[in-house]
Amino acid sequence: MSATDGPPRDFDAIVLGGGPAGTAAAIRLAGHGRRVLLVERDRFPRFHIGESLLPTTNAAFAALGVAEAVRAAGFPAKWGASFLTHDGSFQRYADFSASGELPEPQTWQVERAVLDEILLDRAAAVGVEVRPGHRVLACDFAGRGVEVTFRDEEDAQYRARAAAAVDASGRAGLLARQFGLRRVDPRLANISVYAHYRGVPPLEGRRAGDIRIVARADAGWFWVIPLREGVTSVGVVLPKPLFERLPRGSHEGMLAHAVAGTPAMAELMREAELARPARVEKEFSYAASAYAGDRFLLAGDAGSFLDPVFSSGVAIALDSGIEAADALDRALARGETGRAAFAAFERRQRARYEAFRRFVLAFYSAGFRDLFFQPGAHPRIFAAVVTVLGGRWRPGPVNRLWIALFFLLARLQRHVELVPRIYPRERTDDALLA
Ligand SMILES: Cc1cc2nc3c(=O)[nH]c(=O)nc-3n(C[C@H](O)[C@H](O)[C@H](O)COP(=O)(O)OP(=O)(O)OC[C@H]3O[C@@H](n4cnc5c(N)ncnc54)[C@H](O)[C@@H]3O)c2cc1C
């Protein structure tokens, strides 16, 4: 390893990681006139999971100045989500335009290699000093600010100083781990196997770009996401005990086994050919006991990560990156960057996590699924649910009431057969209905 290189550099903020949360924070801070260094381990473009977006990302893209570049990338347009039961006998179409609280209901299915590069390029264009191919090694808060040590691909080491840091290092969670803030959610200890395929038939017309979620007969589920050029992203998410029952072997073999056991998926994948090797992602979900500390904030997955059933990850990452930047800018203006300065930021991160988590947990319960898949569900109730699934996690008061009613009915369905049962009690977990 080479000796430390050059004199320390000074910035207002150093952003750790250049995914959606990190680039959003860096672009926004630069927009506030702050001097920003962004250190990203990988060289872009690079593969990343997290391909299905929510309509609320439109506002974030506009705020970050990338809406036009995202539109020009040619991603499939996503207007909603189609949910199917394991044998395809029940379907539920969540059309984002039914919500009434999502002013721009159309969103995108993205290759993250492309989206993340658009965001990183934008950061460089607005004056952020971007260092791709540099791995953060250590963050030292002993002095008045923060000193970050990082290393390039030739093993040269660098140090930079700033008033504060934004940890946007994703599931690596550099500062969350350094300060022991990560709290794994034992009720969502899920695992995913996923790959890209060709030859998966798309839906037709306006729904051709929708995500399909196929609920298994047990608590697991599949995603089917159409990407550009005839490629489809397919993955299964399983609670850990169910994952452990898959036969050991290649990741592709495990995914194929899971597909074969779910008739609706087996039918969709009849002619599918592998286009990208399968991968496994473990260890979700988790939250943070604190989303900020003295001279640092956590944004995106670095703070918390939720099971991806409702595709909330990138939307949360972008919004929390922007919010971290605004909170830090205000703190810097007051000259007060202790944890107390970030109290409102922390409250918002926690509230959003809890709002989405309530829905995610419920999806693993039979009561919720029975009601959700029921043909002829009350349109106002369903529109309210779609509002949250579209990313508006704090809907207006009327929709909040409808949602409360929906959860009440789903809980009652545990004890009384309000609607015909679709899901077996013993294979799902009604205790998850909060
Ligand atoms: C199986 C699965 C399916 C998912 N599906 C969806 C979906 O359909 N839709 C959706 O919205 N979300 C989905 N997600 C979630 C989504 O992937 C994340 O929420 C999102 O990527 C979070 O963005 P981020 O910027 O916080 O973190 P990331 O995108 O992970 O970015 C973190 C960055 O930090 C960098 N980094 C890490 N360590 C260091 C270091 N030491 N030094 C420098 N840089 C470092 C990494 O290289 C990376 O670029 C899914 C997640 C999983 C696991």
The ligand as an SDF file (V2000), in Angstrom:
LIG
                    3D

 53 58  0  0  0  0  0  0  0  0999 V2000
  -33.4650   -8.4740   -3.9320 C   0  0  0  0  0  0  0  0  0  0  0  0
  -33.7150   -6.9940   -3.9680 C   0  0  0  0  0  0  0  0  0  0  0  0
  -34.6410   -6.4630   -4.8700 C   0  0  0  0  0  0  0  0  0  0  0  0
  -34.8770   -5.0820   -4.8880 C   0  0  0  0  0  0  0  0  0  0  0  0
  -35.8010   -4.5750   -5.7580 N   0  0  0  0  0  0  0  0  0  0  0  0
  -36.0650   -3.2460   -5.7470 C   0  0  0  0  0  0  0  0  0  0  0  0
  -37.0010   -2.6730   -6.6420 C   0  0  0  0  0  0  0  0  0  0  0  0
  -37.5840   -3.3620   -7.4830 O   0  0  0  0  0  0  0  0  0  0  0  0
  -37.2230   -1.3380   -6.5800 N   0  0  0  0  0  0  0  0  0  0  0  0
  -36.5800   -0.5380   -5.6710 C   0  0  0  0  0  0  0  0  0  0  0  0
  -36.8300    0.6690   -5.6400 O   0  0  0  0  0  0  0  0  0  0  0  0
  -35.6560   -1.0520   -4.8280 N   0  0  0  0  0  0  0  0  0  0  0  0
  -35.4040   -2.3620   -4.8380 C   0  0  0  0  0  0  0  0  0  0  0  0
  -34.4610   -2.8690   -4.0020 N   0  0  0  0  0  0  0  0  0  0  0  0
  -33.8080   -1.9550   -3.0660 C   0  0  0  0  0  0  0  0  0  0  0  0
  -32.7430   -1.0980   -3.7430 C   0  0  0  0  0  0  0  0  0  0  0  0
  -31.7880   -1.9290   -4.3250 O   0  0  0  0  0  0  0  0  0  0  0  0
  -32.0870   -0.1980   -2.7100 C   0  0  0  0  0  0  0  0  0  0  0  0
  -33.0250    0.2700   -1.7770 O   0  0  0  0  0  0  0  0  0  0  0  0
  -31.3710    1.0020   -3.3200 C   0  0  0  0  0  0  0  0  0  0  0  0
  -30.3610    0.5860   -4.1950 O   0  0  0  0  0  0  0  0  0  0  0  0
  -30.7700    1.8830   -2.2210 C   0  0  0  0  0  0  0  0  0  0  0  0
  -29.9640    2.9010   -2.7500 O   0  0  0  0  0  0  0  0  0  0  0  0
  -28.7290    3.4500   -1.8950 P   0  0  0  0  0  0  0  0  0  0  0  0
  -28.1670    4.5860   -2.6600 O   0  0  0  0  0  0  0  0  0  0  0  0
  -29.1280    3.6560   -0.4980 O   0  0  0  0  0  0  0  0  0  0  0  0
  -27.7170    2.2290   -1.8480 O   0  0  0  0  0  0  0  0  0  0  0  0
  -26.9380    1.5400   -3.0640 P   0  0  0  0  0  0  0  0  0  0  0  0
  -27.7140    1.7020   -4.3150 O   0  0  0  0  0  0  0  0  0  0  0  0
  -26.5930    0.1760   -2.6270 O   0  0  0  0  0  0  0  0  0  0  0  0
  -25.6220    2.4240   -3.2180 O   0  0  0  0  0  0  0  0  0  0  0  0
  -24.5950    2.3480   -2.2650 C   0  0  0  0  0  0  0  0  0  0  0  0
  -23.2840    2.6440   -2.9490 C   0  0  0  0  0  0  0  0  0  0  0  0
  -22.2650    2.7100   -1.9530 O   0  0  0  0  0  0  0  0  0  0  0  0
  -21.0920    2.1550   -2.5030 C   0  0  0  0  0  0  0  0  0  0  0  0
  -20.2060    1.7220   -1.4020 N   0  0  0  0  0  0  0  0  0  0  0  0
  -20.3970    0.6940   -0.5440 C   0  0  0  0  0  0  0  0  0  0  0  0
  -19.3200    0.5880    0.2820 N   0  0  0  0  0  0  0  0  0  0  0  0
  -18.4770    1.5780   -0.0580 C   0  0  0  0  0  0  0  0  0  0  0  0
  -17.2030    1.9910    0.4270 C   0  0  0  0  0  0  0  0  0  0  0  0
  -16.5610    1.3460    1.4320 N   0  0  0  0  0  0  0  0  0  0  0  0
  -16.6040    3.0540   -0.1680 N   0  0  0  0  0  0  0  0  0  0  0  0
  -17.2110    3.7210   -1.1970 C   0  0  0  0  0  0  0  0  0  0  0  0
  -18.4030    3.3530   -1.6990 N   0  0  0  0  0  0  0  0  0  0  0  0
  -19.0400    2.3080   -1.1210 C   0  0  0  0  0  0  0  0  0  0  0  0
  -21.5830    0.9970   -3.3610 C   0  0  0  0  0  0  0  0  0  0  0  0
  -20.6280    0.6450   -4.3500 O   0  0  0  0  0  0  0  0  0  0  0  0
  -22.8730    1.5660   -3.9420 C   0  0  0  0  0  0  0  0  0  0  0  0
  -22.6840    2.1330   -5.2150 O   0  0  0  0  0  0  0  0  0  0  0  0
  -34.1760   -4.2310   -3.9950 C   0  0  0  0  0  0  0  0  0  0  0  0
  -33.2250   -4.7650   -3.1310 C   0  0  0  0  0  0  0  0  0  0  0  0
  -33.0010   -6.1290   -3.1000 C   0  0  0  0  0  0  0  0  0  0  0  0
  -31.9710   -6.6810   -2.1460 C   0  0  0  0  0  0  0  0  0  0  0  0
  1  2  1  0
  2  3  1  0
  2 52  2  0
  3  4  2  0
  4  5  1  0
  4 50  1  0
  5  6  2  0
  6  7  1  0
  6 13  1  0
  7  8  2  0
  7  9  1  0
  9 10  1  0
 10 11  2  0
 10 12  1  0
 12 13  2  0
 13 14  1  0
 14 15  1  0
 14 50  1  0
 15 16  1  0
 16 17  1  0
 16 18  1  0
 18 19  1  0
 18 20  1  0
 20 21  1  0
 20 22  1  0
 22 23  1  0
 23 24  1  0
 24 25  2  0
 24 26  1  0
 24 27  1  0
 27 28  1  0
 28 29  2  0
 28 30  1  0
 28 31  1  0
 31 32  1  0
 32 33  1  0
 33 34  1  0
 33 48  1  0
 34 35  1  0
 35 36  1  0
 35 46  1  0
 36 37  1  0
 36 45  1  0
 37 38  2  0
 38 39  1  0
 39 40  1  0
 39 45  2  0
 40 41  1  0
 40 42  2  0
 42 43  1  0
 43 44  2  0
 44 45  1  0
 46 47  1  0
 46 48  1  0
 48 49  1  0
 50 51  2  0
 51 52  1  0
 52 53  1  0
M  END
$$$$
